[in-house]
Amino acid sequence: MNRQTNKKLNLKNDIIFKTFFSRKGNEKFLIDFLNALLKIEIKKHKSIGRSKFRTINTR
């Protein structure tokens, strides 16, 4: 089996974290995450804008 196929992305990585939780359609994941972290219940949210990330070449 190819190693690349089994590679999981670590959401602790700031760029991946921001990209995942800011993506339209992932609002439920963000709300669930914040509910668990803050131990409160968020019932509705308001979108305040879109984040745009550039690819950074580290090689």
Helices and strands as residue ranges (DSSP letters): H 3-6, H 14-22, H 27-38
